[in-house]
Amino acid sequence: MSDLKNYISQRKKRDPAFALGYDLATVAERRDEETVSHEELIKSLKADGKL
């Protein structure tokens, strides 16, 4: 895990306000991305061996 990802993960655990703000910013940033159906998600997770 990168240093930045590690920092964000640790900070989210100890600071709920940061976690909420970070999560909302992530959602806003990604709102224009193409969506994936539930079926496509399940298929992808199975193909990756995560399900």
Residue pairs with C-beta under 8 A, 6 or more apart in sequence:
1 9
8 22
11 18
11 19
11 22
12 18
12 19
12 22
13 19
36 44
42 51
45 51
